[in-house]
Amino acid sequence: MSKAKTKSNGKAGKAATRANNLITLTIDGKEIETEAGRNLVQVANENGIFIPSLCYFENIEPPLGTCRVCTCRVNGAAGPACTESVKDGMVVETNTDELKDARKAIVEMMFSEGNHFCPGCQKSGDCDLQHMGYEMGLTQSRFPHVFKDRLIDFNPRRMIMEHNRCIKCLRCVKEVFTDDGKAVFSFRYRGNETRVGIDYVEEARLSEQQAIDAMHLCPTGAIMVRGEGRARPFGARRFDMQSMQDKAPEIDPEITLPAEKKSIATISLAGCFGCHMSLLDIDLKLIDLVNIVELNKSPLNDIKEFTHQCDIGLIEGGCCNAENVEVLREFRRKCDVLVAFGECAIWGGVPSMRNTIPLGECLEEAYLNCITSMPDECMVPYHEDLPKILDKVYACNEIVDIDYFIPGCPPDANHIWKSVLSLVAGKPLSVLYSEFKYD
Amino acid sequence: MNNKPALTLTRPELLDYLWSAQNEHGYIRSEDIDACSNALGISRIEVEGVISFYHFFHRQPSGEFTIYLNNSVVSESKGFARVKEAFEMATGGTFNGVDPSGQWGLFETACIGLSDMEPAALIDFYPFTNLNSLKVRDIVAKLKQGVSPAEICDPVPDHIRAVPEGEKAILLRHYDPGIALAKLCDLTPQTVLEEIKRSGLRGMGGAFFPTGLKWEACRKDPESPKYIFCNADEGEPGTFKDRVLMNALPGLMLEGMAIAGYAVGSSIGTIYLRAEYTWMKDKLQHTIEHFRKMNLLGKNICGIEGFDFDIRLQLGAGAYVCGEETAMLNSLEGKRGEPRNKRFYPTERGYMQKPTVINNVETFCAAARIIQLGADHYLQTGTPASPGTKLLSVSGDCRLPGIYEIEWGTTVREILEQSEADRPYFIQVSGPSGECISMDEADRKISMDDLVSEGSIMIFSRSRDILNILRNYNRFFKHESCGLCTPCRAGNFILEKKLALFADKLALQSDVDDVQSWGKIMQLTCRCGLGKTAPNALLMAQQKFPDYFETIVNANPERLNKGFSLKEAVREYDRFSS
C-alpha cells in the first residue's frame, strides 16, 4: 500500500505545474479544462458526467482495466475509461445508447456469473457491485444465471474467501502485500474457472489493520475478516440513500390516483410470502389501493380461482416444482401484464442456492443421509399428489414472458406501491434511489 | 525460511524451471513451488497462479505416459469421439484424469497444429497422427511392452501441396543458409528498414500491422536494450503453417530475426515456441547451433562489425491467449499469460518495459525473403493492397489437406478446387476467431481489402452440423479465455448455456436475437483480441446460414414457453419414484 502514499505526497508538486499543464478535452459535447495526464473516470465524475466503474480504484497504478464497466469511446475507439489519461483535444463519448446498454450488460453478467445472494451478504449496502446496479436501475439480468458451484474458503487464519461473490477485479491481487512485498492474493486457473487464490502463510503475516484494509478494498463481499462483518441498519450503509449521479436531495413525486379501476391477481410460488408482507407495509395506502384495484385470485383475499381475465398479475417466487410452473403459466394466460416482484421471481433468489448442487444430492442429503433419518426406514417423498420437484429453481422469465420486474428481498413497500400505481395509470415508473434495493 | 535458497532463479526463468521440475517428477511438487518461491522471494500463491494458468502444467501426477488428445473442431469431424473411446478402452483410464494404476494420464487439449492429420494426439509431447481405434490399440500395446513414445511416434510430413509458379514463390522456394543475411553486407540498418517498409509487409499472425512501421518505432525508441521475439505460439485452431515453416525452413526464420535485430539495433532474440511443438525443439536448437558455427548468429555476423545477435528458445506451457503479443510478454517474464491493457505498444514498453519487436514466424521468413530478393521482386506478386504471398493451412473435408502458398488475391473457390474439397458448405477462414463463409461467397479473394486470413482455411462439408462446429468453438474460447475481463470470462460461459438451448431444440427466435446482441457487446467491451473475436463465427453463422437456423429454432408464437421443458426438468426427480 506504499504506492498510495507516494501519490498523495506528490500533490504539492502537481500544484506547482498546474498552470502550464492545462489541456481541453470534450466529454459528451462538454468542453472540460483540466491537467494533462489525469485519469478520465475521475475527470468526468468531477465534472458531473457519471462514468460507472467497478475495478477502478484511485490508488492502484497502472489502472486494472479488468471489469470493463467503464467502457466509453475515446476518439471513436471503444475501451475502458479507467485506463485512459486525459490528453489535449481528446473527444470522449460516454452516454450513447450503445455504451449505456453495454455497460449495463457487463454488470448484469457479473450478477449472472457469480452467486450473489444479497440478503445474506454482510457487505450488502456497502457493496460496489450492488451500487452500480442501483445507479443503472438494473432490475434483472438479461443473461441466464449460471449457478456454478464455488467454494467458500475458511482456511485462512483471519479471512474468509467467499468465491461466490468475487468479480475478479484484481484489486486485491495488485494491492495487498505483506511488509516484505509478498503477494497475499493471486489469480488461479483461467477462463470461467478463474478464481482468486489466497496464500495462507502470507495472510497470517498481515497485521489486523492490513487485513481489514483488504476487506474494504474488495468491491464485493468476497474478502471478509472474521468478526469484522458488522452489519449496519438500512439507511446507514454506504450506498443506501444517495445516488452518485444526482447529488440533490430526493423528493417524492406527487402522485395522483388514477380514476379507472383495474383488476389484479397475486401469487406466491417458490417464495416465502415476504414480498406479500412487504406489500401490506404500505400501511394507510392500502385504503387507496382498494379504491383503485379490484383483487382477483390472491392469497390476500383467499380467492382460489380466477373469475375473469385480469389486467395485472404479481408473481412472488420462482419455480421449484411442476405445480409452480402450471400456476405461472395460468397467470400468463389470465393476466395481460405480468410482473415479477422480489428477487426469487426475478432470478431464483434464496431458494436457488440449491442450484449449484444436483437435485439428487440435495434430496439424498435432506431425506436419506441426514442425521435424524433412520437407516433403511427413510425415502425421498414421491407421490402422485405431490408436485414434482424440478432439477433446479427456475426464474419466472425462463418459463414465461415477464413484462416488469420489481427487485428487492423483499422489495420496499413504496417501490411496490409506486410500481403498481404506474402500471394502473399506464405511466412510466419513477422510483427513488433510496427505495431501490436488492436486499 | 532462514535457509539460504539453494536455487538461483530469475523470474523469466520460472517457466523453464517448472518444466524441468515437471519433466523430472511427472508433475510439479509442493517442494518445487517452495523452491521457486524462496528463490524468487515471492509468495507460493503467486507461483501456483502461474502454474494453474498453463494447461500443460500439472500439480498432480500426470501418469507415466501423458496423452493429450486434440479436441479441435477438425479432430471432432474426423473421429475424435471414437479415438477417445479407444484410448479409454485400451488404457482403462478416463479422460481428464489419470487411471488408477497411475500409468496413463489422459487429457483433452486444444488444437496441436496437426490439423492435416487428424485425429492427432501428443504422447509425452511426441506426435501421433491419423489415429483410429486400431492404431490406438496398437500404440497402447507397444507402450505397455516398454517401447518409448519417441521410437513409435509418427513422422510429421510438411504436406506442401501448392506453390506459386516460377519466381512468384516467395516463402517456399530454394533456400541456403545465410542467403538473406549475406545481403546485409551492402545495406545499412536504415536501408533494411526502408526496404521492408517499401515492400508493404504486414504481420502475418492475424493483426496485419505494417512490419516496417513496427521496426522503425522500436528503432527510434531511445530506451535500450531492445528485444526481438518470434511468436511461434501458433494456437488458432486449424493453423499449422508455422509448424511447416519451422520444420522446412528453420534457418529462414532465424535469418529474419537477425535482420530485424540489425534493423532495430537489438542483439537479443527469443523464439516463444508453443509446447505443442516440443517435438521440434531439438531441430530448432540444432539449427541455432549450426548458425552460430557458421557465424550467422553470434558476434560480428557475416563479418559486419558490431552486428551481434543471438537467439534462444523459450517453451510455452499451453495457453492459446499467449499468442496475443502482450500476453506473450507476460508469459516470457514468467507471469500468468494475461494480456496487458493497451496503453503502450510493445515497441514502446514491451519485454521488461523495454522496446520490443514481436513478429510471427511467417513474418520473419517473409522479411528474410524480401531482403534476399528485394522489395521490387516481392511487390510483383499479390495485389496492390496486399503484395506478396501467404501460406494457408487447409484442413477439414478435402482430399489434400496441407500447406498452400498462394498469391494474395486468390479466391476461396480456387483453394477449394486445388484441395479437392468434398461438397463444401461451411468454410471457416482464419480460424474460429475469423470469418465463416458460405459457398455464396466462394469467389471472395483472400486479400487485405476483401477476406483476410491469418493462414487457416477449415472446410466443412454438407454432412457437418453447424451447431456442433459453433459449440466446439465456444468451448474452446471458454476454456482459453484468460479470465481477466468480465465480458470474455462470463460472456463465453453464458453463450455456452444459450447454445445448449439450441442443441436441446428449445431455442426461440428471441434467443437468436439475444446471441446477436450479446455477441456485439463482447466485441465492443473485451480487453483483447480473444474476447473481441470469440463470438465472430457465431454471429456470422446466424447471418449467413439463416435456413439452417430456421430449422433448429422453435417458432413459438405464445408467451407461455421460453426454452423450458417440464419433462426434462422433472427427469432427475423421477428417479426417486420407485
Boltz contact constraints between the chains, C-beta under 6 A:
constraints:
  - contact:
      token1: [A, 65]
      token2: [B, 341]
      max_distance: 6.0
  - contact:
      token1: [A, 66]
      token2: [B, 484]
      max_distance: 6.0
  - contact:
      token1: [A, 66]
      token2: [B, 485]
      max_distance: 6.0
  - contact:
      token1: [A, 67]
      token2: [B, 486]
      max_distance: 6.0
  - contact:
      token1: [A, 68]
      token2: [B, 485]
      max_distance: 6.0
  - contact:
      token1: [A, 68]
      token2: [B, 486]
      max_distance: 6.0
  - contact:
      token1: [A, 68]
      token2: [B, 487]
      max_distance: 6.0
  - contact:
      token1: [A, 68]
      token2: [B, 525]
      max_distance: 6.0
  - contact:
      token1: [A, 71]
      token2: [B, 525]
      max_distance: 6.0
  - contact:
      token1: [A, 78]
      token2: [B, 524]
      max_distance: 6.0
  - contact:
      token1: [A, 83]
      token2: [B, 341]
      max_distance: 6.0
  - contact:
      token1: [A, 83]
      token2: [B, 343]
      max_distance: 6.0
  - contact:
      token1: [A, 102]
      token2: [B, 521]
      max_distance: 6.0
  - contact:
      token1: [A, 102]
      token2: [B, 524]
      max_distance: 6.0
  - contact:
      token1: [A, 102]
      token2: [B, 525]
      max_distance: 6.0
  - contact:
      token1: [A, 105]
      token2: [B, 521]
      max_distance: 6.0
  - contact:
      token1: [A, 106]
      token2: [B, 486]
      max_distance: 6.0
  - contact:
      token1: [A, 109]
      token2: [B, 486]
      max_distance: 6.0
  - contact:
      token1: [A, 109]
      token2: [B, 490]
      max_distance: 6.0
  - contact:
      token1: [A, 113]
      token2: [B, 490]
      max_distance: 6.0
  - contact:
      token1: [A, 143]
      token2: [B, 494]
      max_distance: 6.0
  - contact:
      token1: [A, 144]
      token2: [B, 497]
      max_distance: 6.0
  - contact:
      token1: [A, 146]
      token2: [B, 493]
      max_distance: 6.0
  - contact:
      token1: [A, 182]
      token2: [B, 43]
      max_distance: 6.0
  - contact:
      token1: [A, 183]
      token2: [B, 43]
      max_distance: 6.0
  - contact:
      token1: [A, 183]
      token2: [B, 46]
      max_distance: 6.0
  - contact:
      token1: [A, 186]
      token2: [B, 45]
      max_distance: 6.0
  - contact:
      token1: [A, 186]
      token2: [B, 46]
      max_distance: 6.0
  - contact:
      token1: [A, 186]
      token2: [B, 49]
      max_distance: 6.0
  - contact:
      token1: [A, 187]
      token2: [B, 49]
      max_distance: 6.0
  - contact:
      token1: [A, 188]
      token2: [B, 49]
      max_distance: 6.0
  - contact:
      token1: [A, 188]
      token2: [B, 52]
      max_distance: 6.0
  - contact:
      token1: [A, 189]
      token2: [B, 52]
      max_distance: 6.0
  - contact:
      token1: [A, 190]
      token2: [B, 53]
      max_distance: 6.0
  - contact:
      token1: [A, 190]
      token2: [B, 482]
      max_distance: 6.0
  - contact:
      token1: [A, 190]
      token2: [B, 483]
      max_distance: 6.0
  - contact:
      token1: [A, 191]
      token2: [B, 478]
      max_distance: 6.0
  - contact:
      token1: [A, 191]
      token2: [B, 479]
      max_distance: 6.0
  - contact:
      token1: [A, 191]
      token2: [B, 481]
      max_distance: 6.0
  - contact:
      token1: [A, 191]
      token2: [B, 483]
      max_distance: 6.0
  - contact:
      token1: [A, 192]
      token2: [B, 478]
      max_distance: 6.0
  - contact:
      token1: [A, 192]
      token2: [B, 489]
      max_distance: 6.0
  - contact:
      token1: [A, 192]
      token2: [B, 493]
      max_distance: 6.0
  - contact:
      token1: [A, 194]
      token2: [B, 483]
      max_distance: 6.0
  - contact:
      token1: [A, 197]
      token2: [B, 45]
      max_distance: 6.0
  - contact:
      token1: [A, 197]
      token2: [B, 48]
      max_distance: 6.0
  - contact:
      token1: [A, 199]
      token2: [B, 43]
      max_distance: 6.0
  - contact:
      token1: [A, 199]
      token2: [B, 44]
      max_distance: 6.0
  - contact:
      token1: [A, 199]
      token2: [B, 45]
      max_distance: 6.0
  - contact:
      token1: [A, 202]
      token2: [B, 43]
      max_distance: 6.0
  - contact:
      token1: [A, 322]
      token2: [B, 570]
      max_distance: 6.0
  - contact:
      token1: [A, 325]
      token2: [B, 566]
      max_distance: 6.0
  - contact:
      token1: [A, 329]
      token2: [B, 560]
      max_distance: 6.0
  - contact:
      token1: [A, 332]
      token2: [B, 559]
      max_distance: 6.0
  - contact:
      token1: [A, 332]
      token2: [B, 560]
      max_distance: 6.0
  - contact:
      token1: [A, 359]
      token2: [B, 572]
      max_distance: 6.0
  - contact:
      token1: [A, 360]
      token2: [B, 572]
      max_distance: 6.0
  - contact:
      token1: [A, 380]
      token2: [B, 576]
      max_distance: 6.0
  - contact:
      token1: [A, 382]
      token2: [B, 576]
      max_distance: 6.0
  - contact:
      token1: [A, 382]
      token2: [B, 577]
      max_distance: 6.0
  - contact:
      token1: [A, 388]
      token2: [B, 570]
      max_distance: 6.0
  - contact:
      token1: [A, 388]
      token2: [B, 573]
      max_distance: 6.0
  - contact:
      token1: [A, 389]
      token2: [B, 573]
      max_distance: 6.0
  - contact:
      token1: [A, 390]
      token2: [B, 569]
      max_distance: 6.0
  - contact:
      token1: [A, 391]
      token2: [B, 569]
      max_distance: 6.0
  - contact:
      token1: [A, 391]
      token2: [B, 572]
      max_distance: 6.0
  - contact:
      token1: [A, 398]
      token2: [B, 564]
      max_distance: 6.0
  - contact:
      token1: [A, 399]
      token2: [B, 564]
      max_distance: 6.0
  - contact:
      token1: [A, 400]
      token2: [B, 559]
      max_distance: 6.0
  - contact:
      token1: [A, 400]
      token2: [B, 560]
      max_distance: 6.0
  - contact:
      token1: [A, 401]
      token2: [B, 559]
      max_distance: 6.0
